[in-house]
Amino acid sequence: MTGTLINIAAILLGSLAGIFFGTRLPERLKETVVNGMGLFTAAIGLQMFFKTSNALIVLGALILGALLGEWWRIEDGIARLGEWLEKRFSGTSAGSSSRFVRGFLAASLLYCTGPMAILGSIQDGLTGNYQTLAIKSVLDGFISIAFASTLGIGVLFSIFPVGIYQGSISLLAGMLQSLLTEAMITEMTATGGVILFGLGLSSLLEIKKIRVGNFLPALAIAPLIVWLLAR
């Protein structure tokens, strides 16, 4: 859990710095920075996907994950949480298209879907070694500055899903140790790469609206498919 606490602190400090200095930055500069983050996120997503040894496993995980995500309405739930937080702390809400919700949703998905979040949390929970999450914290801190300067205080509240997500993985790491193999982690990472690519296109570059959050169950389905094929 130590690594998750460090990660939360980095996001919090980065968001506050972005909010404080955000008004001093020209709109064109902030827009360009977010576009750059979108391109970088999409590129990292592709890099992660290319590590797969069987693209059909990733495809199957995404399809099944999308079915579950749409059924459970995961992205709608994340958006509703963002709207509630906006009303609670700012007194107003512009719905799921608001700057607050957009920042909360984009940051939450970005910080939770990367392989470092999964592998770092497992490592932290199993051995107490939080080096991977410490590296992720540095990256997330700088990303938070860029995000919050453009997308506002909604980015700061991404610490809640990050804490729940990474903390839960760390707590369950003992069980996961006996279940996850290298092949499972590889396909999970590749699946997360596709989700990150979609996040870059949708929430950051705004090329096409994609309900990226509804693909999150695919991260659990990918290793399950690997296990089924191995049997």
PEDA-V453858 format. One record per residue. N is the residue number from 1. PSI is psi in degrees with one decimal (none if undefined). D_FIRST is the distance of its C-alpha to the first C-alpha in whole Angstrom. Layout:
n->N psi->PSI d_first->D_FIRST
n->N psi->PSI d_first->D_FIRST
This chain:
n->1 psi->-18.2 d_first->0
n->2 psi->-44.4 d_first->4
n->3 psi->-38.8 d_first->6
n->4 psi->-40.4 d_first->5
n->5 psi->-39.3 d_first->6
n->6 psi->-41.8 d_first->9
n->7 psi->-44.4 d_first->10
n->8 psi->-43.3 d_first->11
n->9 psi->-39.8 d_first->13
n->10 psi->-42.9 d_first->14
n->11 psi->-41.7 d_first->16
n->12 psi->-49.1 d_first->17
n->13 psi->-41.1 d_first->19
n->14 psi->-41.2 d_first->20
n->15 psi->-44.5 d_first->21
n->16 psi->-39.8 d_first->23
n->17 psi->-41.9 d_first->25
n->18 psi->-40.1 d_first->26
n->19 psi->-41.1 d_first->27
n->20 psi->-44.7 d_first->29
n->21 psi->-8.4 d_first->30
n->22 psi->-38.7 d_first->31
n->23 psi->-15.8 d_first->34
n->24 psi->-8.1 d_first->36
n->25 psi->138.4 d_first->35
n->26 psi->148.1 d_first->38
n->27 psi->-39.6 d_first->38
n->28 psi->-39.1 d_first->39
n->29 psi->-44.3 d_first->36
n->30 psi->-40.9 d_first->33
n->31 psi->-40.7 d_first->35
n->32 psi->-38.6 d_first->35
n->33 psi->-45.0 d_first->32
n->34 psi->-38.8 d_first->30
n->35 psi->-39.4 d_first->33
n->36 psi->-40.5 d_first->31
n->37 psi->-35.6 d_first->28
n->38 psi->-44.6 d_first->29
n->39 psi->-42.7 d_first->31
n->40 psi->-42.9 d_first->28
n->41 psi->-43.9 d_first->26
n->42 psi->-40.1 d_first->29
n->43 psi->-42.7 d_first->30
n->44 psi->-39.4 d_first->26
n->45 psi->-44.7 d_first->26
n->46 psi->-41.1 d_first->29
n->47 psi->-41.2 d_first->28
n->48 psi->-41.3 d_first->25
n->49 psi->-37.3 d_first->28
n->50 psi->-8.2 d_first->30
n->51 psi->-8.7 d_first->28
n->52 psi->147.5 d_first->29
n->53 psi->-8.6 d_first->31
n->54 psi->99.9 d_first->33
n->55 psi->-25.2 d_first->33
n->56 psi->-30.4 d_first->34
n->57 psi->-43.8 d_first->31
n->58 psi->-43.4 d_first->29
n->59 psi->-47.0 d_first->32
n->60 psi->-41.8 d_first->32
n->61 psi->-40.4 d_first->28
n->62 psi->-40.9 d_first->29
n->63 psi->-49.6 d_first->32
n->64 psi->-38.6 d_first->30
n->65 psi->-39.1 d_first->27
n->66 psi->-40.3 d_first->30
n->67 psi->-45.6 d_first->32
n->68 psi->-41.5 d_first->29
n->69 psi->-39.9 d_first->27
n->70 psi->-37.4 d_first->31
n->71 psi->-45.6 d_first->31
n->72 psi->-11.0 d_first->28
n->73 psi->54.1 d_first->29
n->74 psi->-47.6 d_first->25
n->75 psi->-38.1 d_first->26
n->76 psi->-38.3 d_first->28
n->77 psi->-41.6 d_first->25
n->78 psi->-42.2 d_first->23
n->79 psi->-41.2 d_first->26
n->80 psi->-38.2 d_first->27
n->81 psi->-41.9 d_first->24
n->82 psi->-40.7 d_first->25
n->83 psi->-40.4 d_first->28
n->84 psi->-42.6 d_first->27
n->85 psi->-38.2 d_first->25
n->86 psi->-45.0 d_first->28
n->87 psi->-39.4 d_first->30
n->88 psi->-39.9 d_first->28
n->89 psi->-15.3 d_first->27
n->90 psi->-14.0 d_first->30
n->91 psi->-6.5 d_first->33
n->92 psi->165.6 d_first->34
n->93 psi->136.7 d_first->33
n->94 psi->15.0 d_first->35
n->95 psi->-169.4 d_first->33
n->96 psi->-16.0 d_first->31
n->97 psi->-0.1 d_first->33
n->98 psi->159.0 d_first->32
n->99 psi->-39.4 d_first->31
n->100 psi->-51.9 d_first->28
n->101 psi->-39.3 d_first->27
n->102 psi->-44.2 d_first->28
n->103 psi->-43.5 d_first->25
n->104 psi->-45.5 d_first->22
n->105 psi->-47.5 d_first->23
n->106 psi->-45.9 d_first->24
n->107 psi->-42.9 d_first->20
n->108 psi->-45.9 d_first->18
n->109 psi->-42.7 d_first->20
n->110 psi->-44.1 d_first->20
n->111 psi->-23.3 d_first->16
n->112 psi->-23.2 d_first->15
n->113 psi->-10.6 d_first->18
n->114 psi->156.0 d_first->18
n->115 psi->-29.6 d_first->17
n->116 psi->-32.4 d_first->14
n->117 psi->-42.7 d_first->12
n->118 psi->-55.3 d_first->13
n->119 psi->-39.4 d_first->13
n->120 psi->-39.8 d_first->10
n->121 psi->-39.4 d_first->8
n->122 psi->-45.8 d_first->10
n->123 psi->-42.4 d_first->10
n->124 psi->-42.5 d_first->7
n->125 psi->-34.5 d_first->7
n->126 psi->-44.3 d_first->10
n->127 psi->-11.6 d_first->11
n->128 psi->2.2 d_first->8
n->129 psi->110.3 d_first->10
n->130 psi->24.5 d_first->8
n->131 psi->-43.7 d_first->12
n->132 psi->-44.4 d_first->12
n->133 psi->-28.6 d_first->10
n->134 psi->-41.1 d_first->12
n->135 psi->-43.5 d_first->15
n->136 psi->-36.5 d_first->14
n->137 psi->-40.4 d_first->13
n->138 psi->-46.1 d_first->17
n->139 psi->-46.9 d_first->18
n->140 psi->-34.8 d_first->17
n->141 psi->-45.8 d_first->18
n->142 psi->-38.1 d_first->21
n->143 psi->-38.7 d_first->22
n->144 psi->-36.8 d_first->21
n->145 psi->-47.1 d_first->24
n->146 psi->-44.2 d_first->26
n->147 psi->-51.9 d_first->25
n->148 psi->-29.6 d_first->25
n->149 psi->-22.7 d_first->28
n->150 psi->-42.6 d_first->30
n->151 psi->-6.8 d_first->28
n->152 psi->-161.3 d_first->27
n->153 psi->-16.1 d_first->25
n->154 psi->-30.7 d_first->24
n->155 psi->-38.5 d_first->22
n->156 psi->-38.8 d_first->20
n->157 psi->-1.2 d_first->19
n->158 psi->-10.7 d_first->17
n->159 psi->-25.4 d_first->14
n->160 psi->-54.1 d_first->14
n->161 psi->-33.2 d_first->14
n->162 psi->-46.0 d_first->12
n->163 psi->-43.1 d_first->9
n->164 psi->-45.5 d_first->11
n->165 psi->-56.7 d_first->11
n->166 psi->-36.3 d_first->8
n->167 psi->-39.4 d_first->6
n->168 psi->-41.8 d_first->9
n->169 psi->-42.2 d_first->9
n->170 psi->-41.9 d_first->6
n->171 psi->-32.0 d_first->8
n->172 psi->6.4 d_first->11
n->173 psi->-33.7 d_first->11
n->174 psi->-39.6 d_first->13
n->175 psi->-39.7 d_first->16
n->176 psi->-28.9 d_first->16
n->177 psi->-38.2 d_first->16
n->178 psi->-6.9 d_first->20
n->179 psi->-38.5 d_first->21
n->180 psi->134.4 d_first->20
n->181 psi->172.9 d_first->22
n->182 psi->-38.3 d_first->23
n->183 psi->-39.5 d_first->25
n->184 psi->-44.1 d_first->23
n->185 psi->-37.2 d_first->21
n->186 psi->-48.0 d_first->24
n->187 psi->-31.5 d_first->25
n->188 psi->-41.9 d_first->22
n->189 psi->-43.7 d_first->21
n->190 psi->-39.8 d_first->25
n->191 psi->-42.2 d_first->25
n->192 psi->-31.4 d_first->22
n->193 psi->-41.8 d_first->25
n->194 psi->-39.6 d_first->27
n->195 psi->-41.5 d_first->25
n->196 psi->-39.4 d_first->24
n->197 psi->-44.2 d_first->28
n->198 psi->-37.4 d_first->29
n->199 psi->-41.6 d_first->27
n->200 psi->-41.9 d_first->28
n->201 psi->-39.4 d_first->32
n->202 psi->-63.9 d_first->31
n->203 psi->-27.8 d_first->29
n->204 psi->-54.0 d_first->30
n->205 psi->-18.8 d_first->33
n->206 psi->38.5 d_first->34
n->207 psi->-43.2 d_first->37
n->208 psi->136.4 d_first->36
n->209 psi->121.3 d_first->34
n->210 psi->132.8 d_first->32
n->211 psi->73.2 d_first->30
n->212 psi->-36.7 d_first->27
n->213 psi->-26.9 d_first->24
n->214 psi->-6.8 d_first->26
n->215 psi->-5.1 d_first->26
n->216 psi->-34.7 d_first->22
n->217 psi->-19.9 d_first->23
n->218 psi->-26.3 d_first->24
n->219 psi->-30.5 d_first->21
n->220 psi->-29.3 d_first->21
n->221 psi->-34.6 d_first->25
n->222 psi->-52.7 d_first->25
n->223 psi->-28.8 d_first->24
n->224 psi->-40.4 d_first->25
n->225 psi->-41.7 d_first->29
n->226 psi->-43.2 d_first->28
n->227 psi->-42.1 d_first->28
n->228 psi->-40.3 d_first->31
n->229 psi->-34.5 d_first->33
n->230 psi->-26.4 d_first->32
n->231 psi->none d_first->34
